[in-house]
Amino acid sequence: MISYKIENNGIIEVVFTGNITSKDIIDWLSEFSNVPNLPQKINLLYDLKNACLLIDMIKLIQITKKTEEATSKFERVRTVFLINESERSTYSTLFSFLDVNGKTTRKLFTDLAKAQQWLLKDDN
């Protein structure tokens, strides 16, 4: 299951729970792209601590393309993936295959407070 809420500090917190397929993520991205009145600089926090991602590399590439489409209207996208320490190397390897562009930054964190602090830092 994927659920989300917009926190008072402007962070969009997306919580993944249980088995998550590429279809689940693509459906979430379609829903997200239609959320009205979002700021031009968005901060996304994906909580993956209680999720099992059932995704292969081909599906990851499709998800990346869908993510680019869903976030194309934004000026800046800052994304945090909150993970368990035991999964750090797996996610680091997985995300190293993703394209990097000038408006999107991604980081892995195991600590919620540090993740939020990074998301809310100044753009300067």
N, C-alpha and C positions, 0 to 999 in steps of 0.2 A: 504494500500500500504506500502511496505517496500523498502526503498532505502538506499544506503550506499555510503560513500566516505572515502578515506584515507586522513586524514589531514596532513599538513606539519610536525606537531609534532609527527606523527606516530600513533595517535589515530584513530581507525576505528570507525567512527560515523555512527550508524545505526538508521534511523529515521522511526518510525512506525506512520502511519497516518490513521485515520478512523477505521473501524471495521477490526480487525485482528483475523484470525482463526488459529487453530493449523496447518492446511495445509500451510498457508502463511508462518509461522515460519519455518516449516520443509523444505519448498522449499528454503527459504533464507539460511538455514543452509547447504543444499546441494550445493547451489551456492557458499557460503563462503568457503566450504571445497576445492573448486577447484580454488580459487584465487591464482595465482602464486606469488612467491617471497616475501612472508610475513616473518617477523622476527620470531625467536623462542620464543620471549617473546612478547606477543600481549596484547594490551590495547583496550578493546571494550567499547564503550559508546552507550548504547541503550536509545534513546530518546522516552519515552512513553507518553510524556505530551499531545499529540494530538491523542492518540489512545484509542480504546476501545477493550480490549482483550476478545475475546469470547472463553474462554478456561476453561475446568473443570479439576479436579485433575487428572483424568486418562490421559487426553491429556497432562497435564503438565509433568507427568512422562515420557510419550513418547518423548516429546520435550527434556527433560533432557537427556535421552539416546542418542538421535540424536545429541545433543550438545556435549556430551562426545565423540562421534564418530568423529564429525567435528573438534574437537580441540585436538584430541589425538596426533597429530604429533608435537604439540607445547610444549616447555619446561615449560612455565608459561602463564597462562591466567588470566588477571585482568579485571574484568567486573564491569561496573557501569550502574545502571538503573536510568535514570533521570525521576523523577515523579513529579506530583503535590502534594503539602503538604497535601491536603485533602484525598489523596489516600495512604498515608504512612502506616497506620495500615493495610490496605488491602494487600498491597504488602509485608509488613513485615511478615504477617501471611502466605501468599502464599509461599514466598521464604524460610520460616523456615522449610518447608517440604522437601526441596531439599537436596540431599546428598552433603556432603562436602568432597573434596579430597585435597591433598597437593599442587597441582599445580594450582588450580582454586580458586580465591577469588571473592566474589560478595559484592557490597555495593549499598545502595539506597541513592540518593542525590536529593535535590530539587533545588540546585544551580549549574549551569553549571561550573562556575569558580572553585568551590571547587571540583567538580567531576573530572575536568581535572587535577587539582593539585594532587589529590590522585592517579589518573592513572599514572602520570608521576613521582611519587616519586621513589627514589632509592629502589632497592630490599633489601638492607641491613637492 
